[in-house]
Amino acid sequence: MNNEKTFVILTPGFPSSETDTTCLPMQQYVVRVMREMYPDIKIIVLSFQYPYHKNTYDWFDVRVIPFSGKNKGGLPKLLVRKKIFTVLQEIYSKNKIIGLFSFWYNECAWIAKKFGDRHRIRHACWILGQDARKENKYPESLQPTASELLALSEFIQDEFEKNHGVRPRFVIPPAIDPREFDDNPREKDVDILAAGSLISLKRYDLFLEVVAEIRKQLPNVKAMLIGDGLERMRLESMIEKLELRNNIIMTGELPHASVLKWMQRARIFLHPSSYEGFGVVCLEALYAAAHVISFCRPMKKEIVQWHIAKNKEEMISMALEILQSQKKDHLSAAPFLMKDTVKAIGQIFNFH
């Protein structure tokens, strides 16, 4: 057996290459910074659903083993599960596994916990959002202990306890890596920005309605929506119906570095999602010196320049106040840094 300390990460998806910047950016940063901070630890990523191939590859000196599950159910799902157990056994037979770390309490956590319990290996799962909801049946099936659970936010910690009867012992928030941002100061020439997957949960139809209301008082308001998804055609139709063609640009999906540059040009980052564990895009917008307005409060303590609205009317009012005020500062804020997040994960798994 190789005595090199090996840390195995189990995730639904992972970047297909070093240039794939749009696939789970926050999780990418966690793995990269972990590799930098703990160079003596070998990191292996098992990616269940994406990329859509089964060829093992290296990603910034991290070994990635994809299974191309493609979110299929039934027999294909069982075959992927069996293959993952086989690969875990191979890794176990050749390496000293010091921990199993799963993203989301779903199939990844199920396999990691089963394998970890069998071989007495520490497993912990990072609960990241939708997996804290009552509809998730995996916690009931696995009966996790509090020490196995890391919540992305205090909101998620409360939600998981309310829905599943176990309070995650740890809160590990998402974070930003300042190195990802352009150091050059940029003119704030975009009034309102939103970015993310164009799916119904994110409620970008509400974003368009907010811009339409603001335009009644600020006819030249400039807004931008970055992202792609199933809702794109419906949102484009809404733009036509609300006559916002001269006020909103829809860019489609952009490389992550480009998204960060647009954030640095934005005065307000609007996040209308109905349910959010802790949107890292909001932290990125704060560091880009934009004001953030959202409905979801991730942490109980207030975060500078992050405004929590109770409803659409309050969101409109907050945005108008910021856009019309000459006294509102646009400060760069970094309430959570990636090195601190990775250090906290390392302490849980006793990396030192």
LUMKE-808180 format. One record per residue (C-alpha): z, y, x; residue in one letter; residue number from 0. Coordinates in nm, 4 decimals. Last residue first. Example, Ala and Ser with C-alpha at 12.3 -4.5 7.8 and 13.67 -1.06 7.14 Angstrom:
BEGIN
+----------+----------+----------+-----+-----+
|        Z |        Y |        X | res |   n |
+----------+----------+----------+-----+-----+
|   0.7140 |  -0.1060 |   1.3670 |   s |   1 |
|   0.7800 |  -0.4500 |   1.2300 |   a |   0 |
+----------+----------+----------+-----+-----+
***
This chain:
BEGIN
+----------+----------+----------+-----+-----+
|        Z |        Y |        X | res |   n |
+----------+----------+----------+-----+-----+
|   0.9780 |   1.8282 |  -0.2178 |   h | 351 |
|   0.7534 |   1.7261 |  -0.5075 |   f | 350 |
|   1.0532 |   1.6475 |  -0.7269 |   n | 349 |
|   0.8456 |   1.5941 |  -1.0447 |   f | 348 |
|   1.0244 |   1.8662 |  -1.2424 |   i | 347 |
|   1.0378 |   2.0862 |  -0.9313 |   q | 346 |
|   0.6623 |   2.0577 |  -0.8809 |   g | 345 |
|   0.5972 |   2.1656 |  -1.2394 |   i | 344 |
|   0.8127 |   2.4757 |  -1.1831 |   a | 343 |
|   0.6313 |   2.5501 |  -0.8558 |   k | 342 |
|   0.2975 |   2.5219 |  -1.0367 |   v | 341 |
|   0.4048 |   2.7802 |  -1.2941 |   t | 340 |
|   0.5450 |   3.0094 |  -1.0244 |   d | 339 |
|   0.2238 |   2.9892 |  -0.8205 |   k | 338 |
|   0.0258 |   3.0623 |  -1.1342 |   m | 337 |
|   0.1903 |   3.3969 |  -1.1992 |   l | 336 |
|   0.3547 |   3.4955 |  -1.5282 |   f | 335 |
|   0.4343 |   3.8454 |  -1.6581 |   p | 334 |
|   0.1338 |   3.9913 |  -1.4753 |   a | 333 |
|   0.0625 |   4.3426 |  -1.6030 |   a | 332 |
|  -0.2130 |   4.5867 |  -1.5068 |   s | 331 |
|  -0.1453 |   4.9121 |  -1.6843 |   l | 330 |
|  -0.3633 |   5.0881 |  -1.9367 |   h | 329 |
|  -0.1537 |   5.3829 |  -2.0446 |   d | 328 |
|  -0.1639 |   5.5149 |  -2.4001 |   k | 327 |
|  -0.1259 |   5.8924 |  -2.3977 |   k | 326 |
|  -0.4676 |   6.0008 |  -2.5267 |   q | 325 |
|  -0.4184 |   5.8039 |  -2.8446 |   s | 324 |
|  -0.7117 |   5.7341 |  -3.0745 |   q | 323 |
|  -0.7994 |   5.3911 |  -2.9385 |   l | 322 |
|  -0.4390 |   5.2737 |  -2.9128 |   i | 321 |
|  -0.3397 |   5.3989 |  -3.2582 |   e | 320 |
|  -0.6579 |   5.2592 |  -3.4107 |   l | 319 |
|  -0.5882 |   4.9154 |  -3.2663 |   a | 318 |
|  -0.2323 |   4.9127 |  -3.3977 |   m | 317 |
|  -0.3421 |   5.0170 |  -3.7472 |   s | 316 |
|  -0.6178 |   4.7560 |  -3.7609 |   i | 315 |
|  -0.3757 |   4.4821 |  -3.6513 |   m | 314 |
|  -0.1238 |   4.6023 |  -3.9087 |   e | 313 |
|  -0.3836 |   4.5729 |  -4.1827 |   e | 312 |
|  -0.4859 |   4.2271 |  -4.0610 |   k | 311 |
|  -0.1320 |   4.0907 |  -4.0833 |   n | 310 |
|   0.2008 |   4.0676 |  -3.9019 |   k | 309 |
|   0.0724 |   4.2165 |  -3.5764 |   a | 308 |
|   0.2222 |   4.1390 |  -3.2345 |   i | 307 |
|   0.1435 |   4.3900 |  -2.9569 |   h | 306 |
|   0.1184 |   4.2845 |  -2.5910 |   w | 305 |
|   0.1247 |   4.5937 |  -2.3654 |   q | 304 |
|   0.4498 |   4.4765 |  -2.1974 |   v | 303 |
|   0.5700 |   4.1354 |  -2.3083 |   i | 302 |
|   0.8574 |   4.1183 |  -2.5557 |   e | 301 |
|   1.1052 |   3.8333 |  -2.5160 |   k | 300 |
|   1.0793 |   3.5642 |  -2.7807 |   k | 299 |
|   0.7731 |   3.4088 |  -2.6173 |   m | 298 |
|   0.4434 |   3.2970 |  -2.7701 |   p | 297 |
|   0.4206 |   3.5561 |  -3.0498 |   r | 296 |
|   0.1120 |   3.4758 |  -3.2584 |   c | 295 |
|  -0.0677 |   3.7432 |  -3.4600 |   f | 294 |
|  -0.2429 |   3.9082 |  -3.1675 |   s | 293 |
|  -0.3074 |   4.2500 |  -3.0110 |   i | 292 |
|  -0.3455 |   4.2799 |  -2.6334 |   v | 291 |
|  -0.3728 |   4.6136 |  -2.4499 |   h | 290 |
|  -0.6080 |   4.5918 |  -2.1538 |   a | 289 |
|  -0.5151 |   4.6344 |  -1.7878 |   a | 288 |
|  -0.7123 |   4.3332 |  -1.6549 |   a | 287 |
|  -0.3747 |   4.1685 |  -1.5904 |   y | 286 |
|  -0.3040 |   4.2015 |  -1.9611 |   l | 285 |
|  -0.6464 |   4.0588 |  -2.0473 |   a | 284 |
|  -0.5820 |   3.7550 |  -1.8279 |   e | 283 |
|  -0.2472 |   3.7017 |  -1.9986 |   l | 282 |
|  -0.4207 |   3.7172 |  -2.3374 |   c | 281 |
|  -0.6888 |   3.4757 |  -2.2215 |   v | 280 |
|  -0.4033 |   3.2383 |  -2.1320 |   v | 279 |
|  -0.3453 |   3.2028 |  -2.5053 |   g | 278 |
|   0.0033 |   3.0638 |  -2.5550 |   f | 277 |
|   0.0454 |   2.7943 |  -2.8194 |   g | 276 |
|  -0.1901 |   2.9611 |  -3.0647 |   e | 275 |
|  -0.2261 |   2.9320 |  -3.4395 |   y | 274 |
|  -0.4098 |   3.1710 |  -3.6731 |   s | 273 |
|  -0.6243 |   3.3130 |  -3.3926 |   s | 272 |
|  -0.6989 |   3.6884 |  -3.4184 |   p | 271 |
|  -0.6834 |   3.7682 |  -3.0447 |   h | 270 |
|  -0.8017 |   4.1253 |  -2.9871 |   l | 269 |
|  -0.8228 |   4.2544 |  -2.6305 |   f | 268 |
|  -0.8082 |   4.6338 |  -2.6321 |   i | 267 |
|  -0.9241 |   4.8904 |  -2.3767 |   r | 266 |
|  -1.1884 |   4.6651 |  -2.2241 |   a | 265 |
|  -1.3689 |   4.7135 |  -1.8911 |   r | 264 |
|  -1.1331 |   4.4857 |  -1.6980 |   q | 263 |
|  -1.1804 |   4.2264 |  -1.9705 |   m | 262 |
|  -1.5539 |   4.2408 |  -1.9069 |   w | 261 |
|  -1.4899 |   4.1524 |  -1.5417 |   k | 260 |
|  -1.2661 |   3.8613 |  -1.6448 |   l | 259 |
|  -1.5380 |   3.7230 |  -1.8725 |   v | 258 |
|  -1.7898 |   3.7455 |  -1.5877 |   s | 257 |
|  -1.5634 |   3.5398 |  -1.3595 |   a | 256 |
|  -1.5304 |   3.2775 |  -1.6355 |   h | 255 |
|  -1.9037 |   3.2253 |  -1.6583 |   p | 254 |
|  -2.0375 |   3.3451 |  -1.9953 |   l | 253 |
|  -2.0809 |   3.1761 |  -2.3345 |   e | 252 |
|  -2.2659 |   3.3784 |  -2.5952 |   g | 251 |
|  -2.2880 |   3.7548 |  -2.5479 |   t | 250 |
|  -2.2291 |   3.8845 |  -2.8999 |   m | 249 |
|  -2.2490 |   4.2644 |  -2.8884 |   i | 248 |
|  -2.0828 |   4.4665 |  -3.1627 |   i | 247 |
|  -2.1170 |   4.8300 |  -3.2725 |   n | 246 |
|  -2.4880 |   4.8932 |  -3.3302 |   n | 245 |
|  -2.5392 |   4.5650 |  -3.5165 |   r | 244 |
|  -2.2249 |   4.6201 |  -3.7226 |   l | 243 |
|  -2.3926 |   4.6494 |  -4.0616 |   e | 242 |
|  -2.1212 |   4.4399 |  -4.2321 |   l | 241 |
|  -2.3865 |   4.1994 |  -4.3636 |   k | 240 |
|  -2.5690 |   4.1865 |  -4.0310 |   e | 239 |
|  -2.2500 |   4.1243 |  -3.8353 |   i | 238 |
|  -2.1507 |   3.8641 |  -4.0927 |   m | 237 |
|  -2.4775 |   3.6779 |  -4.0380 |   s | 236 |
|  -2.4076 |   3.6693 |  -3.6633 |   e | 235 |
|  -2.0618 |   3.5323 |  -3.7412 |   l | 234 |
|  -2.2086 |   3.2536 |  -3.9539 |   r | 233 |
|  -2.4570 |   3.1655 |  -3.6810 |   m | 232 |
|  -2.1836 |   3.1525 |  -3.4139 |   r | 231 |
|  -1.9272 |   2.9514 |  -3.6071 |   e | 230 |
|  -2.0018 |   2.6170 |  -3.4423 |   l | 229 |
|  -1.9471 |   2.7475 |  -3.0916 |   g | 228 |
|  -2.0153 |   3.0136 |  -2.8317 |   d | 227 |
|  -1.8154 |   3.2778 |  -2.6539 |   g | 226 |
|  -1.7770 |   3.6474 |  -2.5818 |   i | 225 |
|  -1.7413 |   3.9008 |  -2.8656 |   l | 224 |
|  -1.7853 |   4.2673 |  -2.7759 |   m | 223 |
|  -1.6898 |   4.5907 |  -2.9460 |   a | 222 |
|  -1.7917 |   4.9547 |  -2.9100 |   k | 221 |
|  -1.6580 |   5.2050 |  -3.1659 |   v | 220 |
|  -1.9142 |   5.4748 |  -3.2383 |   n | 219 |
|  -1.8208 |   5.5315 |  -3.6041 |   p | 218 |
|  -1.4471 |   5.5689 |  -3.5262 |   l | 217 |
|  -1.2729 |   5.6187 |  -3.8612 |   q | 216 |
|  -1.4861 |   5.3866 |  -4.0742 |   k | 215 |
|  -1.5682 |   5.1931 |  -3.7559 |   r | 214 |
|  -1.2064 |   5.0744 |  -3.7443 |   i | 213 |
|  -1.2547 |   4.8905 |  -4.0728 |   e | 212 |
|  -1.5691 |   4.7148 |  -3.9518 |   a | 211 |
|  -1.4015 |   4.6251 |  -3.6221 |   v | 210 |
|  -1.1144 |   4.4627 |  -3.8120 |   v | 209 |
|  -1.3573 |   4.2704 |  -4.0343 |   e | 208 |
|  -1.5439 |   4.1441 |  -3.7284 |   l | 207 |
|  -1.2204 |   4.0181 |  -3.5723 |   f | 206 |
|  -1.1319 |   3.8549 |  -3.9049 |   l | 205 |
|  -1.4560 |   3.6571 |  -3.8877 |   d | 204 |
|  -1.3406 |   3.5658 |  -3.5376 |   y | 203 |
|  -1.0768 |   3.3451 |  -3.6961 |   r | 202 |
|  -0.9877 |   3.1320 |  -3.3904 |   k | 201 |
|  -0.9266 |   2.8252 |  -3.6078 |   l | 200 |
|  -1.2793 |   2.8530 |  -3.7513 |   s | 199 |
|  -1.4489 |   2.7901 |  -3.4162 |   i | 198 |
|  -1.6326 |   3.0314 |  -3.1866 |   l | 197 |
|  -1.4619 |   2.9241 |  -2.8651 |   s | 196 |
|  -1.3060 |   3.2200 |  -2.6874 |   g | 195 |
|  -1.3342 |   3.5905 |  -2.6164 |   a | 194 |
|  -1.2528 |   3.9116 |  -2.8006 |   a | 193 |
|  -1.3056 |   4.2679 |  -2.6787 |   l | 192 |
|  -1.2396 |   4.6066 |  -2.8345 |   i | 191 |
|  -1.3148 |   4.9535 |  -2.6953 |   d | 190 |
|  -1.5517 |   4.8641 |  -2.4138 |   v | 189 |
|  -1.6079 |   5.1509 |  -2.1664 |   d | 188 |
|  -1.2802 |   5.1313 |  -1.9738 |   k | 187 |
|  -1.4347 |   5.2181 |  -1.6354 |   e | 186 |
|  -1.3675 |   4.9591 |  -1.3693 |   r | 185 |
|  -1.1401 |   4.9464 |  -1.0664 |   p | 184 |
|  -1.2682 |   4.7181 |  -0.7886 |   n | 183 |
|  -1.0266 |   4.4356 |  -0.7093 |   d | 182 |
|  -1.2281 |   4.1789 |  -0.9077 |   d | 181 |
|  -0.9998 |   3.9140 |  -1.0511 |   f | 180 |
|  -0.9681 |   3.5444 |  -0.9637 |   e | 179 |
|  -0.7310 |   3.6186 |  -0.6753 |   r | 178 |
|  -0.4751 |   3.7437 |  -0.9266 |   p | 177 |
|  -0.4100 |   3.3827 |  -1.0407 |   d | 176 |
|  -0.2981 |   3.3889 |  -1.4015 |   i | 175 |
|  -0.0284 |   3.2011 |  -1.5855 |   a | 174 |
|   0.0476 |   2.9500 |  -1.8552 |   p | 173 |
|   0.4113 |   2.9087 |  -1.9541 |   p | 172 |
|   0.6321 |   2.6120 |  -1.8567 |   i | 171 |
|   0.9135 |   2.5726 |  -2.1096 |   v | 170 |
|   1.1225 |   2.2655 |  -2.0314 |   f | 169 |
|   1.3583 |   2.0486 |  -2.2330 |   r | 168 |
|   1.1162 |   1.9908 |  -2.5181 |   p | 167 |
|   1.3181 |   1.9790 |  -2.8429 |   r | 166 |
|   1.2742 |   1.6491 |  -3.0265 |   v | 165 |
|   1.2665 |   1.6229 |  -3.4073 |   g | 164 |
|   0.8882 |   1.5990 |  -3.4407 |   h | 163 |
|   0.7784 |   1.8930 |  -3.6564 |   n | 162 |
|   1.0643 |   2.1395 |  -3.6064 |   k | 161 |
|   1.1218 |   2.0365 |  -3.2441 |   e | 160 |
|   0.7528 |   2.0635 |  -3.1630 |   f | 159 |
|   0.7250 |   2.4013 |  -3.3325 |   e | 158 |
|   1.0303 |   2.5469 |  -3.1555 |   d | 157 |
|   0.9059 |   2.4449 |  -2.8101 |   q | 156 |
|   0.5560 |   2.5600 |  -2.9032 |   i | 155 |
|   0.6885 |   2.9082 |  -2.9891 |   f | 154 |
|   0.8954 |   2.9065 |  -2.6701 |   e | 153 |
|   0.5727 |   2.8550 |  -2.4807 |   s | 152 |
|   0.3628 |   2.5891 |  -2.3048 |   l | 151 |
|   0.6232 |   2.3248 |  -2.3809 |   a | 150 |
|   0.7047 |   2.0588 |  -2.1224 |   l | 149 |
|   0.8245 |   1.7257 |  -2.2595 |   l | 148 |
|   0.9458 |   1.4121 |  -2.0825 |   e | 147 |
|   1.3023 |   1.5453 |  -2.0492 |   s | 146 |
|   1.3291 |   1.5816 |  -2.4277 |   a | 145 |
|   1.2690 |   1.2102 |  -2.4829 |   t | 144 |
|   0.9456 |   1.0796 |  -2.6311 |   p | 143 |
|   0.9369 |   0.8578 |  -2.9437 |   q | 142 |
|   0.5912 |   0.7087 |  -2.8704 |   l | 141 |
|   0.4543 |   0.6508 |  -3.2211 |   s | 140 |
|   0.6226 |   0.9499 |  -3.3827 |   e | 139 |
|   0.5082 |   1.1689 |  -3.0927 |   p | 138 |
|   0.1484 |   1.0385 |  -3.1263 |   y | 137 |
|   0.1114 |   1.1186 |  -3.4982 |   k | 136 |
|  -0.0019 |   1.4823 |  -3.4610 |   n | 135 |
|  -0.0270 |   1.6275 |  -3.8128 |   e | 134 |
|   0.3114 |   1.7970 |  -3.7721 |   k | 133 |
|   0.1804 |   2.0384 |  -3.5131 |   r | 132 |
|   0.2902 |   2.0420 |  -3.1492 |   a | 131 |
|  -0.0380 |   1.8813 |  -3.0376 |   d | 130 |
|  -0.2279 |   2.1878 |  -3.1611 |   q | 129 |
|  -0.0895 |   2.3947 |  -2.8754 |   g | 128 |
|  -0.0358 |   2.2987 |  -2.5117 |   l | 127 |
|   0.2366 |   2.0361 |  -2.4881 |   i | 126 |
|   0.2505 |   1.9535 |  -2.1160 |   w | 125 |
|   0.3467 |   1.5883 |  -2.0904 |   c | 124 |
|   0.5845 |   1.4345 |  -1.8388 |   a | 123 |
|   0.5808 |   1.0875 |  -1.6897 |   h | 122 |
|   0.8055 |   0.9552 |  -1.4126 |   r | 121 |
|   0.7042 |   0.6084 |  -1.2979 |   i | 120 |
|   0.9130 |   0.3050 |  -1.3932 |   r | 119 |
|   0.6138 |   0.0677 |  -1.3830 |   h | 118 |
|   0.5965 |  -0.0270 |  -1.7512 |   r | 117 |
|   0.7456 |   0.3037 |  -1.8668 |   d | 116 |
|   0.4847 |   0.4963 |  -1.6694 |   g | 115 |
|   0.1943 |   0.2895 |  -1.8002 |   f | 114 |
|   0.2970 |   0.3335 |  -2.1643 |   k | 113 |
|   0.3868 |   0.6989 |  -2.1100 |   k | 112 |
|   0.0605 |   0.7810 |  -1.9326 |   a | 111 |
|  -0.1511 |   0.5984 |  -2.1912 |   i | 110 |
|   0.0087 |   0.7710 |  -2.4888 |   w | 109 |
|   0.0250 |   1.1088 |  -2.3120 |   a | 108 |
|  -0.3508 |   1.1061 |  -2.2508 |   c | 107 |
|  -0.4210 |   0.9821 |  -2.6042 |   e | 106 |
|  -0.2369 |   1.2825 |  -2.7462 |   n | 105 |
|   0.0497 |   1.5049 |  -2.6401 |   y | 104 |
|  -0.1647 |   1.7605 |  -2.4564 |   w | 103 |
|  -0.2241 |   1.7556 |  -2.0785 |   f | 102 |
|  -0.0643 |   1.4549 |  -1.9096 |   s | 101 |
|   0.1260 |   1.4366 |  -1.5808 |   f | 100 |
|   0.2030 |   1.0995 |  -1.4224 |   l |  99 |
|   0.4346 |   1.1130 |  -1.1232 |   g |  98 |
|   0.5242 |   0.9923 |  -0.7768 |   i |  97 |
|   0.2499 |   0.7276 |  -0.7498 |   i |  96 |
|   0.2706 |   0.5535 |  -0.4105 |   k |  95 |
|  -0.0849 |   0.4338 |  -0.3647 |   n |  94 |
|  -0.2956 |   0.1158 |  -0.3450 |   k |  93 |
|  -0.1624 |  -0.0999 |  -0.6276 |   s |  92 |
|  -0.0832 |   0.2002 |  -0.8463 |   y |  91 |
|  -0.4363 |   0.3400 |  -0.8143 |   i |  90 |
|  -0.5814 |   0.0025 |  -0.9164 |   e |  89 |
|  -0.3381 |  -0.0217 |  -1.2088 |   q |  88 |
|  -0.4350 |   0.3276 |  -1.3219 |   l |  87 |
|  -0.8022 |   0.2250 |  -1.3050 |   v |  86 |
|  -0.7370 |  -0.0787 |  -1.5267 |   t |  85 |
|  -0.5340 |   0.1269 |  -1.7748 |   f |  84 |
|  -0.8212 |   0.3770 |  -1.7898 |   i |  83 |
|  -1.0721 |   0.0984 |  -1.8535 |   k |  82 |
|  -0.8640 |  -0.0414 |  -2.1415 |   k |  81 |
|  -0.8403 |   0.3045 |  -2.3031 |   r |  80 |
|  -1.2159 |   0.3529 |  -2.2648 |   v |  79 |
|  -1.2763 |   0.0162 |  -2.4366 |   l |  78 |
|  -1.0349 |   0.1071 |  -2.7160 |   l |  77 |
|  -1.2132 |   0.4372 |  -2.7761 |   k |  76 |
|  -1.5543 |   0.2651 |  -2.7831 |   p |  75 |
|  -1.4133 |   0.0118 |  -3.0390 |   l |  74 |
|  -1.3024 |   0.2732 |  -3.2922 |   g |  73 |
|  -1.3239 |   0.6397 |  -3.2038 |   g |  72 |
|  -1.5600 |   0.8488 |  -2.9909 |   k |  71 |
|  -1.4386 |   1.1731 |  -2.8351 |   n |  70 |
|  -1.7173 |   1.1653 |  -2.5711 |   k |  69 |
|  -1.5274 |   0.8957 |  -2.3803 |   g |  68 |
|  -1.7083 |   0.9841 |  -2.0584 |   s |  67 |
|  -1.4563 |   0.8064 |  -1.8314 |   f |  66 |
|  -1.4287 |   1.0592 |  -1.5484 |   p |  65 |
|  -1.2426 |   0.9947 |  -1.2187 |   i |  64 |
|  -1.1724 |   1.3158 |  -1.0279 |   v |  63 |
|  -1.0443 |   1.3156 |  -0.6660 |   r |  62 |
|  -0.9163 |   1.6575 |  -0.5619 |   v |  61 |
|  -1.0442 |   1.8198 |  -0.2415 |   d |  60 |
|  -1.1880 |   2.1169 |  -0.4324 |   f |  59 |
|  -1.3488 |   1.8781 |  -0.6836 |   w |  58 |
|  -1.4422 |   1.5362 |  -0.5471 |   d |  57 |
|  -1.6416 |   1.2916 |  -0.7587 |   y |  56 |
|  -1.6130 |   0.9580 |  -0.9404 |   t |  55 |
|  -1.9246 |   0.8811 |  -1.1441 |   n |  54 |
|  -1.8651 |   0.7929 |  -1.5079 |   k |  53 |
|  -2.0759 |   1.0555 |  -1.6861 |   h |  52 |
|  -2.0297 |   1.2933 |  -1.9782 |   y |  51 |
|  -1.7717 |   1.5108 |  -1.8098 |   p |  50 |
|  -1.5675 |   1.5008 |  -2.0399 |   y |  49 |
|  -1.3738 |   1.2592 |  -2.2646 |   q |  48 |
|  -1.0955 |   1.0912 |  -2.0619 |   f |  47 |
|  -1.0601 |   1.2804 |  -1.7336 |   s |  46 |
|  -0.8358 |   1.1020 |  -1.4847 |   l |  45 |
|  -0.7428 |   1.3484 |  -1.2101 |   v |  44 |
|  -0.6095 |   1.2271 |  -0.8740 |   i |  43 |
|  -0.3949 |   1.4516 |  -0.6562 |   i |  42 |
|  -0.2769 |   1.3438 |  -0.3096 |   k |  41 |
|   0.0379 |   1.5276 |  -0.2068 |   i |  40 |
|   0.0712 |   1.6615 |   0.1477 |   d |  39 |
|  -0.1228 |   1.9782 |   0.0591 |   p |  38 |
|   0.1430 |   2.0887 |  -0.1943 |   y |  37 |
|   0.0859 |   2.4617 |  -0.2502 |   m |  36 |
|  -0.2921 |   2.4507 |  -0.2122 |   e |  35 |
|  -0.3466 |   2.1368 |  -0.4209 |   r |  34 |
|  -0.1103 |   2.2723 |  -0.6870 |   m |  33 |
|  -0.3060 |   2.5985 |  -0.6843 |   v |  32 |
|  -0.6279 |   2.4108 |  -0.7529 |   r |  31 |
|  -0.4772 |   2.1848 |  -1.0205 |   v |  30 |
|  -0.3075 |   2.4666 |  -1.2108 |   v |  29 |
|  -0.6123 |   2.6901 |  -1.1792 |   y |  28 |
|  -0.8370 |   2.4267 |  -1.3356 |   q |  27 |
|  -0.5879 |   2.3791 |  -1.6187 |   q |  26 |
|  -0.6133 |   2.7504 |  -1.6921 |   m |  25 |
|  -0.9928 |   2.7486 |  -1.6827 |   p |  24 |
|  -1.0311 |   2.4579 |  -1.9303 |   l |  23 |
|  -1.4079 |   2.4080 |  -1.8824 |   c |  22 |
|  -1.5731 |   2.7498 |  -1.8351 |   t |  21 |
|  -1.5800 |   2.7565 |  -1.4551 |   t |  20 |
|  -1.8129 |   2.4629 |  -1.3925 |   d |  19 |
|  -1.9201 |   2.5711 |  -1.0414 |   t |  18 |
|  -1.6827 |   2.3307 |  -0.8661 |   e |  17 |
|  -1.8323 |   2.0469 |  -1.0684 |   s |  16 |
|  -1.7926 |   1.8593 |  -1.3979 |   s |  15 |
|  -1.4819 |   2.0601 |  -1.4830 |   p |  14 |
|  -1.2130 |   1.8519 |  -1.6569 |   f |  13 |
|  -1.1592 |   1.7108 |  -2.0033 |   g |  12 |
|  -0.9147 |   1.5070 |  -2.2115 |   p |  11 |
|  -0.6566 |   1.5154 |  -1.9292 |   t |  10 |
|  -0.4456 |   1.2728 |  -1.7279 |   l |   9 |
|  -0.3103 |   1.3996 |  -1.3957 |   i |   8 |
|  -0.1983 |   1.1501 |  -1.1308 |   v |   7 |
|   0.0195 |   1.2570 |  -0.8372 |   f |   6 |
|   0.0024 |   1.0471 |  -0.5216 |   t |   5 |
|   0.2476 |   1.0550 |  -0.2312 |   k |   4 |
|   0.0858 |   0.8838 |   0.0660 |   e |   3 |
|   0.2571 |   0.5475 |   0.1209 |   n |   2 |
|  -0.0739 |   0.3562 |   0.1097 |   n |   1 |
|   0.0000 |   0.0000 |   0.0000 |   m |   0 |
+----------+----------+----------+-----+-----+
***
